[in-house]
Amino acid sequence: MAPGSAAALARTKVEDLAAFAADARWEMLSPAAQSALKIRILDALGCALGALGAPPVRAVRELTLALGGNPLVTLIGGGKSAPDRAAFLNGAAVRYLDFNDAYLAPHETCHPSDNVAPVLAAAEYAQQSGRDLLTALAVAYQVQCRLSDVAPVRGKGFDHTVQGVYASAAGAARAMGLSAAKTAQAIAIAGTANNALRVTRTGALSHWKGLAYPHAAMNAVHAVLLAQSGITGPREVFEGNKGLEQAITGPFELDWAREDLDRVTQTITKLYNAEIHAQSAIEGLLTLRRETKVPADALSSITVDIFDVAFHIIGGGEEGGKTRVQRKEEADHSLPYMLAAAYLDGGLLPAQYAEERITRSDVQDLLRRVEVRAAQNYSARFPQEMACRVTLHTRDGQSYTIEQRDYLGFTTRPFTWEDGVGKFRRLARTVAPDRVHAIVDTVAHLEEHRVSDLTSLLADVRIPEEE
C-alpha cells in the first residue's frame, strides 16, 4: 500500500458515521425502539394525509407531475416519480401541518420524522422489507438527534436541516443497501452541499418553513443515488479545512462505534397542531379553560411564563413579530396566536390555521392580550422538562394559574400506540375507513411486510377537493 494513498489514511469522521449506518441491523433495535418507530411512522403519515389538500402541497404535486421522472417510487395520494422527487413531495406533505414529532437538544430542536419520506422513498426504490425500512429510519433518527446534541447550529444562524441532511443521507443509504464506502460518499456530498440559513424560521415566515427539510431530504436522496453511481464527496466534510466544524459548529466528538439505535425513544410527539415548544402551555391553558369555564370575552389578558427557548422562537424574543399574524406559517410559530385560538375554539388542530380563522377579529384581538415572558427557573429545567406557568386574568380582577412540567406526548408521558392511532384517524378523516384500517394494521406489523405493501396503500387515497 503506497504511503499517502487514500487507503492508507486514517478513517475520517464521515467514514466512521458511514460504517455505523451500513452496519445497522434489525436485531439492534430494542422492542421500545421498534414500537416508537411505528408510532412515529403512523404519526408522520397521518400528518401527510391531513395535508394533501393544502395549497403548497398541491403546488409541489403539480410541479412534480409536470416535470415527470421515471415512475419508480410512490407519491402519497397517487402517481409515481423518481425517488428524490417523491421524497420532496411526500416530505412536503409530512411537514406542512407542522404536526409531526420533535427532538429537544439543549441548543437545538429538530423534527426527526422529516426523515420518513426520504427513507421510505429509498426503501421502496430498493424493494426492501419493512424491517429494512425500520432499521434505516432508526439510523436517520440516531444521526440527526446525536448531531443536534453535540453540534448545534441554531446559535450560528443556520437551520436544523444542516444536521438533518446527514441523517437523511445516512438513512437513505442504509435503506438502499449501500456499502460503507459509498455511504460515506453520499453523506459527504449531502452534508457539503446543504447548509441552510435560520432565516427560514425567523421574521415573516413563508412556505419555505415547511419545505426546507423536504428540499434537503430530496438532495440527500439524490446524493445517495450519485454515490451509488460512483460519484465521490469530500471525505473530511466534518473535520477538514473549511469543513463543518471549522465553518459552523466548532469541534465535536461522536464515537459512532458506541452508538445504539434507541434515540427515537427520546423524541416527542405533538398532541396539538402547534410548534413543539408550545405543547405544555396549550395543555395547561385548555385545562384552565375546562376547569374555570371563564368565557373568552371575560378575559383581560393571558400571561405565560416559559423556558427561554420557547420565548425566543415562538414568544416574541429573538425571532420577534409574534403578534403580527396573517398566515398559517406565522400562526403556528406564534405562541400568542396559538393560545388565543385554542382558548376561543377549545382545541388546536388544522382548522385553526385556515386563513379565515387566523384573520377573524376575535382571535386577532385576544392574541394581542397574551404576554409571554422568559423564566429562568423554567429555562434551567429544559429540555428535561417543558415547564411553564399559564395565568388567566379576568376583567373583574380574578386570576387563575396552572403550572405545567410536560404534556401528553412528552418523554415523561409518551404516546401509546392507541394515542397514535387516535391522532392518525383524526388527520385521515377524508380517507375511506377500510383504507385507514389497512394502513394502521400494516404499520403495526411493518416488520412482517414489504415496503411496497405500505406504499400501495398510500397511493390509493383521495386528495380532498380544492376549496
Secondary structure as the mmCIF struct_conf table of DSSP 4:
data_model
#
loop_
_struct_conf.conf_type_id
_struct_conf.id
_struct_conf.beg_label_comp_id
_struct_conf.beg_label_asym_id
_struct_conf.beg_label_seq_id
_struct_conf.end_label_comp_id
_struct_conf.end_label_asym_id
_struct_conf.end_label_seq_id
TURN_TY1_P TURN_TY1_P1 PRO A 3 GLY A 4
HELX_RH_3T_P HELX_RH_3T_P1 ALA A 6 ALA A 8
BEND BEND1 LEU A 9 LEU A 9
HELX_LH_PP_P HELX_LH_PP_P1 ALA A 10 THR A 12
HELX_RH_AL_P HELX_RH_AL_P1 LYS A 13 ASP A 23
HELX_RH_3T_P HELX_RH_3T_P2 TRP A 26 MET A 28
BEND BEND2 LEU A 29 LEU A 29
HELX_RH_AL_P HELX_RH_AL_P2 PRO A 31 ALA A 51
TURN_TY1_P TURN_TY1_P2 LEU A 52 GLY A 53
BEND BEND3 ALA A 54 ALA A 54
HELX_RH_AL_P HELX_RH_AL_P3 PRO A 55 LEU A 67
BEND BEND4 PRO A 71 PRO A 71
STRN STRN1 VAL A 73 THR A 74
HELX_LH_PP_P HELX_LH_PP_P2 LEU A 75 LEU A 75
TURN_TY1_P TURN_TY1_P3 ILE A 76 GLY A 77
BEND BEND5 GLY A 78 GLY A 78
STRN STRN2 LYS A 80 SER A 81
HELX_RH_AL_P HELX_RH_AL_P4 PRO A 83 TYR A 96
TURN_TY1_P TURN_TY1_P4 LEU A 97 LEU A 97
BEND BEND6 ASP A 98 ASP A 98
BEND BEND7 ASN A 100 ASN A 100
STRN STRN3 ALA A 102 ALA A 102
STRN STRN4 TYR A 103 ALA A 105
TURN_TY1_P TURN_TY1_P5 PRO A 106 HIS A 107
STRN STRN5 GLU A 108 CYS A 110
HELX_RH_3T_P HELX_RH_3T_P3 PRO A 112 ASN A 115
HELX_RH_AL_P HELX_RH_AL_P5 VAL A 116 TYR A 125
TURN_TY1_P TURN_TY1_P6 ALA A 126 GLN A 127
STRN STRN6 SER A 129 SER A 129
HELX_RH_AL_P HELX_RH_AL_P6 GLY A 130 VAL A 150
HELX_RH_3T_P HELX_RH_3T_P4 ARG A 154 LYS A 156
TURN_TY1_P TURN_TY1_P7 GLY A 157 GLY A 157
STRN STRN7 PHE A 158 PHE A 158
TURN_TY1_P TURN_TY1_P8 HIS A 160 HIS A 160
HELX_RH_AL_P HELX_RH_AL_P7 THR A 161 ALA A 175
TURN_TY1_P TURN_TY1_P9 MET A 176 GLY A 177
HELX_RH_AL_P HELX_RH_AL_P8 ALA A 180 ALA A 193
STRN STRN8 LEU A 197 LEU A 197
HELX_RH_3T_P HELX_RH_3T_P5 ARG A 198 ARG A 201
BEND BEND8 THR A 202 ALA A 204
TURN_TY1_P TURN_TY1_P10 HIS A 207 HIS A 207
HELX_RH_AL_P HELX_RH_AL_P9 TRP A 208 GLN A 228
TURN_TY1_P TURN_TY1_P11 SER A 229 GLY A 230
TURN_TY1_P TURN_TY1_P12 ARG A 235 GLU A 239
BEND BEND9 GLY A 240 GLY A 240
TURN_TY1_P TURN_TY1_P13 ASN A 241 LYS A 242
BEND BEND10 GLY A 243 GLY A 243
HELX_RH_AL_P HELX_RH_AL_P10 LEU A 244 LEU A 244
HELX_RH_PI_P HELX_RH_PI_P1 GLU A 245 THR A 249
HELX_RH_3T_P HELX_RH_3T_P6 TRP A 256 ARG A 258
BEND BEND11 LEU A 261 LEU A 261
HELX_RH_3T_P HELX_RH_3T_P7 ARG A 263 GLN A 266
STRN STRN9 ILE A 268 ILE A 268
BEND BEND12 LEU A 271 ALA A 274
HELX_RH_3T_P HELX_RH_3T_P8 ILE A 276 ALA A 278
HELX_RH_AL_P HELX_RH_AL_P11 GLN A 279 THR A 292
HELX_RH_3T_P HELX_RH_3T_P9 ALA A 296 ALA A 298
STRN STRN10 LEU A 299 ILE A 306
HELX_RH_AL_P HELX_RH_AL_P12 ASP A 308 ILE A 314
BEND BEND13 GLY A 315 GLY A 317
TURN_TY1_P TURN_TY1_P14 GLU A 318 GLU A 319
TURN_TY1_P TURN_TY1_P15 LYS A 322 THR A 323
BEND BEND14 ARG A 327 ARG A 327
HELX_RH_AL_P HELX_RH_AL_P13 LYS A 328 ALA A 331
TURN_TY1_P TURN_TY1_P16 ASP A 332 HIS A 333
HELX_RH_AL_P HELX_RH_AL_P14 LEU A 335 ASP A 345
BEND BEND15 GLY A 346 GLY A 347
BEND BEND16 LEU A 349 LEU A 349
HELX_RH_3T_P HELX_RH_3T_P10 PRO A 350 TYR A 353
BEND BEND17 ALA A 354 ALA A 354
HELX_RH_AL_P HELX_RH_AL_P15 GLU A 355 ILE A 358
TURN_TY1_P TURN_TY1_P17 THR A 359 THR A 359
HELX_RH_AL_P HELX_RH_AL_P16 SER A 361 LEU A 367
TURN_TY1_P TURN_TY1_P18 ARG A 368 ARG A 369
STRN STRN11 VAL A 370 ALA A 374
HELX_RH_AL_P HELX_RH_AL_P17 GLN A 376 SER A 379
TURN_TY1_P TURN_TY1_P19 ALA A 380 GLN A 384
STRN STRN12 CYS A 388 THR A 394
TURN_TY1_P TURN_TY1_P20 ARG A 395 ASP A 396
BEND BEND18 GLY A 397 GLY A 397
STRN STRN13 SER A 399 GLN A 404
BEND BEND19 ARG A 405 ARG A 405
TURN_TY1_P TURN_TY1_P21 LEU A 408 GLY A 409
BEND BEND20 PHE A 410 PHE A 410
TURN_TY1_P TURN_TY1_P22 THR A 411 THR A 412
BEND BEND21 ARG A 413 ARG A 413
HELX_LH_PP_P HELX_LH_PP_P3 PRO A 414 THR A 416
HELX_RH_AL_P HELX_RH_AL_P18 TRP A 417 LEU A 427
TURN_TY1_P TURN_TY1_P23 ALA A 428 THR A 430
BEND BEND22 VAL A 431 VAL A 431
HELX_RH_AL_P HELX_RH_AL_P19 PRO A 433 ALA A 444
TURN_TY1_P TURN_TY1_P24 HIS A 445 HIS A 445
HELX_RH_3T_P HELX_RH_3T_P11 LEU A 446 GLU A 448
BEND BEND23 HIS A 449 HIS A 449
STRN STRN14 ARG A 450 ARG A 450
HELX_RH_AL_P HELX_RH_AL_P20 VAL A 451 ALA A 459
TURN_TY1_P TURN_TY1_P25 ASP A 460 ASP A 460
HELX_LH_PP_P HELX_LH_PP_P4 ARG A 462 GLU A 466
#
